[in-house]
């Protein structure tokens, strides 16, 4: 049989080893929870970074700023004052597609209306997109693809086009005719802006 002293000594050793085990366990548990926290924070950070492009894609139509209309100079008003028939002009148009910037030349016609105001018409046929040209001998516009014909003020005379020539937004600024060039949907009876 063990003596009281031996029993007390054995209990004390057991208590010390239990305390040591508990201390190691709490330290190990603290390390595990800290590593778990780091792993959770890292995962949340990566998830947040990966969701940014998705959120921009979804919210872009709501937060994008409106792009101001780009006006292109066609020429001085004096150049068109003496014109008796439509005048064809080429204007440089800048288009942006993502990171690409494309500069191209587009044809348009400048005419006077009944009040003597300058008007600019797109030279693209509203039927299938062929180039319309002015014919002095006929005194009208003709589309060579399907023989669509238009008056000098852009009204449809005949042929398959569903509407008259497309009138472009224009203004006179400091003696210069300025035009906002746009593209319109083809094969529809009403003018619809594409870009």
C-alpha positions in Angstrom: 0.0 0.0 0.0 1.1 3.5 -0.8 1.7 6.0 1.8 0.0 9.3 2.0 3.1 11.1 0.9 3.6 8.9 -2.1 -0.1 9.4 -3.1 0.2 13.1 -2.7 3.4 13.1 -4.8 1.7 11.1 -7.5 -1.3 13.4 -7.6 0.9 16.5 -7.7 2.8 15.0 -10.7 -0.5 14.2 -12.4 -1.8 17.7 -11.8 1.4 19.3 -13.1 1.3 17.1 -16.2 -2.4 17.9 -16.8 -1.7 21.6 -16.4 1.2 21.3 -18.9 -1.0 19.4 -21.3 -3.8 22.0 -20.9 -1.4 24.8 -21.5 0.0 23.2 -24.6 -3.5 22.4 -25.8 -4.6 26.0 -25.3 -1.5 27.3 -27.1 -2.0 24.8 -29.9 -5.7 25.8 -30.1 -4.7 29.5 -30.2 -2.3 28.8 -33.1 -5.0 26.8 -34.9 -7.6 29.6 -34.5 -5.1 32.2 -35.7 -4.1 30.1 -38.8 -7.8 29.5 -39.4 -8.4 33.3 -39.2 -5.5 33.9 -41.7 -6.9 31.3 -44.1 -10.4 32.8 -43.9 -9.2 36.3 -44.4 -7.0 35.2 -47.4 -9.9 33.4 -49.0 -12.3 36.3 -48.5 -9.7 38.7 -50.0 -9.2 36.5 -53.1 -13.0 36.1 -53.5 -13.4 39.9 -53.2 -10.7 40.5 -55.8 -12.2 38.0 -58.2 -15.7 39.5 -57.8 -14.7 43.0 -58.8 -14.7 42.4 -62.6 -18.1 40.7 -62.3 -19.6 43.6 -60.3 -18.2 46.1 -62.8 -19.8 44.1 -65.7 -23.1 44.0 -63.9 -23.1 47.6 -62.7 -21.5 49.3 -65.8 -24.7 50.4 -67.5 -25.8 52.0 -64.2 -22.7 53.9 -63.3 -21.0 54.7 -66.6 -20.9 58.4 -67.5 -22.7 59.5 -70.6 -20.3 59.9 -73.5 -20.6 63.5 -74.9 -21.7 63.8 -78.5 -18.7 64.2 -80.7 -19.1 66.9 -83.3 -17.1 67.0 -86.5 -16.4 70.0 -88.6 -17.7 69.7 -92.1 -16.7 73.1 -93.5 -17.5 76.8 -93.3 -21.1 78.0 -93.9 -19.8 80.3 -96.7 -18.7 77.2 -98.7 -22.2 75.9 -98.8 -24.0 79.3 -99.3 -23.7 79.3 -103.1 -24.3 75.5 -103.6 -27.4 74.8 -105.6 -27.2 71.0 -105.3 -26.2 68.7 -102.4 -22.5 68.8 -101.7 -20.6 65.6 -100.8 -18.1 65.9 -97.9 -15.9 63.4 -96.2 -15.6 63.7 -92.4 -13.2 61.9 -90.0 -15.0 59.8 -87.4 -13.4 58.5 -84.3 -14.7 55.2 -82.9 -13.7 53.6 -79.6 -14.1 49.8 -79.1 -12.6 48.8 -75.8 -9.0 49.9 -76.1 -9.0 50.3 -79.8 -9.3 53.7 -81.4 -10.4 53.7 -85.1 -10.4 56.8 -87.2 -12.2 56.5 -90.5 -13.6 58.8 -93.2 -17.4 58.8 -93.8 -19.3 60.5 -96.6 -22.2 62.7 -96.0 -24.2 65.2 -98.1 -24.9 68.8 -97.1 -28.1 70.3 -98.6 -30.2 73.4 -98.0 -33.8 73.0 -97.0 -36.7 75.2 -98.1 -35.8 77.8 -95.5 -32.2 78.0 -96.6 -31.0 76.1 -93.5 -28.1 73.6 -93.9 -28.9 70.0 -93.4 -26.6 67.0 -93.4 -27.6 63.5 -94.6 -25.9 60.2 -94.2 -24.8 58.7 -97.5 -25.6 55.2 -96.3 -28.8 53.8 -97.8 -31.4 52.8 -95.1 -32.2 49.7 -97.2 -29.0 47.5 -97.1 -26.2 50.1 -96.4 -24.9 50.8 -99.9 -23.5 54.3 -100.7 -26.0 56.7 -102.0 -24.8 59.2 -104.6 -26.2 62.5 -106.1 -27.0 62.5 -109.8 -27.2 66.0 -111.3 -28.9 64.8 -114.5 -31.8 63.3 -112.5 -31.6 65.9 -109.7 -32.0 63.2 -107.0 -30.1 60.8 -104.9 -29.8 57.2 -106.2 -28.7 54.0 -104.5 -26.9 51.9 -107.1 -27.6 48.6 -105.3 -31.4 48.3 -105.7 -32.2 51.6 -107.4 -33.6 53.4 -104.3 -34.2 57.1 -105.2 -34.5 60.1 -102.9 -35.2 63.8 -103.4 -32.7 66.5 -102.7 -34.1 66.9 -99.2 -33.8 63.2 -98.4 -37.4 62.0 -99.0 -38.0 58.6 -100.5 -39.1 58.7 -104.1 -39.1 55.0 -104.9 -37.4 51.7 -104.6 -37.0 49.2 -101.7 -35.7 51.5 -99.0 -38.1 51.5 -96.0 -37.6 55.3 -95.3 -35.9 58.4 -96.6 -32.3 59.3 -96.1 -31.1 59.6 -92.5 -30.8 63.2 -91.3 -27.7 63.8 -89.1 -27.7 66.2 -86.2 -26.0 69.4 -87.2 -25.3 72.9 -85.9 -23.5 76.1 -86.9 -20.8 77.1 -84.5 -18.5 80.1 -85.2 -19.3 80.1 -88.9 -18.6 76.4 -89.2 -21.1 73.6 -89.9 -20.7 70.9 -87.3 -22.2 67.4 -87.6 -22.7 64.6 -85.2 -22.2 61.4 -87.3 -24.2 58.4 -86.3 -25.1 55.0 -87.7 -28.7 53.9 -88.1 -30.5 50.6 -88.2 -31.3 49.4 -91.7 -34.5 47.8 -93.0 -36.8 49.4 -90.5 -39.3 52.2 -91.3 -38.3 54.5 -88.4 -34.8 55.9 -87.9 -33.1 54.1 -85.0 -29.6 55.1 -83.8 -27.1 52.2 -83.6 -23.9 54.0 -82.5 
